[in-house]
Amino acid sequence: MPQPQLPSIYAPITGRVQSAHSASAIPGSELLGQGLQLSITGSTLYAPVSGELLHLSQSGDYIAIKVNEHFSLQLILGNGEHNLTHDALKVLCRQAKQVEQGAPLASLNLPRLRSLPQSQQGLSVLLSALTAQASELPVHWLQSGRVFANETCLNEEPE
């Protein structure tokens, strides 16, 4: 089996890093992987990596992408508790099996998103290791600042 290499994860939406080690239940717990939370200022959610679309919730608030045999990535809008519909979200990739980095996944109605409770307004970006070798690799997430969809790498090596 080849040695695992961390994938480059690009910002899936324009916004701002809220916290690399957020106290919110999703990124802070690390149950679904290591990651960060973004406040959202953009209106289109893009694939942050290329890979196989493993899961897309009915409402679109949870998306899982298998990057390779070593890693998967989860995108969770808000706290991921919408079941069938999400008033601020329109899924654009319902029929996709594979996604390419930069492909549009969903569009967001920002005024509607802002009307929801604060707990529903962020986007968690979480990387999960699928192998023991991959779990030993350190991930260096951006700590703060503005990010631009498809331009900002979220897991750059520190200077």
N, C-alpha and C positions, 0 to 999 in steps of 0.2 A: 504494500500500500504506500502511495507517495506521501511525503511529509506534508502536513497541513500548512497552508499559508493563509494568513488573514486576508479576507477580501477587502477591497476598498469600498467603503459604504458612503454613498453620496447623499446629501440632504434630499429627502423625498418631497420637501415642500419648503417654501421660503418662510422664514420665521426667526426665532431666537432660541438659543439653548437656554432652557430654564435651569437645568441642573444635571450634571453628569452622574451624580449620586442622589437623585431626588428622594425626598421623604415620601413621595406618593407610593401607594401600594404596588403599582406595577413595576417601574424601574427600580425602586428601592428594595423590593423583596428579592430580586434576581431569580425568581422562580422560573421565568420564561427566558432568562438570559441576562447578560450584562448590557447596559445601554444608557440612554439619556432620554430626556423629555424635551420636546420643542413646543414653544408657543407658536401659533399659526398666524401668519399674515398673508400667505399666498392662497390662491383659490384652486390649485390643481395639485393632486398627490401623484408623484411619479415613483416608478420602481427605483429604489436606491442601489440595487444590484441586479445582475442578470441571473436567472435561475428558473427552477420549476415552481409553478404556483401550487403549493400544497393545500392551502385552505383559504377560502374567502367566505366570511360569514354572510348570511342572508342580507344583513343591513350594510355590510361593507366596512364595519368598524374594526374588524380583525382580519389581517392578511398575513399569511405565512408563506415564505419563499425559501425553498431549499437551494442554497447557493452551490453546494457540491457535497461530496460524501462526508465532509467534516463540519459544515456549518449550515444553520438555517437562520433566517431573519424574520422577526415578527414586527408588524406595524399595528399599533393599537390606538384608535382614536378615542379619546376620553378614557373612561374606565372599562371599556369593552363590554358593557352590559346591555347594549341594544340587541334585541332579538331579531325582529323581522324587518324593521325599517329604521332609518336614521334621517330625520327631517332635513339635516344640513348636508347630506352626503348623497351623491349620485355615482354609482359604480360604473366604470367605463371598460372594465376588463372581464366581464362576467364569463365569457366563453374561452378565455385564454388558458392554455396549459403551460406555456413557457412565457416568460417576460424578459425583455431586454432592459438593461439599465437605461433609465430615461423615458421609458414608455409610460404614458398616462394611465393611472390606475383608477382614479376617482376625481370628481370635481366637488368643490365645497362651496356652499352658499355662506359666505362670511357673515352677513348680517344675522342669518338664522343661527349660525354657530355661536355668535356673541350673545344671543338671547338665551342660550342654554346655561345651566349652572357651570361655575368655574371648573369643576371636576370633569366636565365633558368637553373642554376646549383645547386640551393639549394632545400631542401625538407622541407616543412612546415608540422608540426605535430600539429593538432588542436583538442582540446576536447570541445565538445558542450554539454551544459546541455539541456535536453529535458523536464525537469519538473522544477517548481518554487523551490521546495526543493533542487534539485541538483544545481541550479544556486547560491544558498547561500553558498555552500561549497567552501572554499579557495583552490586553486591549487598552489602548490609550485613546480615550474619548476627548473630544473638545470639551472644555470646561465652561466656556461662556461665549457670548457674542452672537452676532447676526449670521445667519446661514442663508445661502441662496440655492434653490432647487437645482439639482443636476450640476452644480458648480463646486459646492463646498464639500470636501471630504470630511466626514464626521469622526473618523478614527485615525487621524494622522498621528505619526510618531512625534513625540515631543522634541523640541529643538535642543 
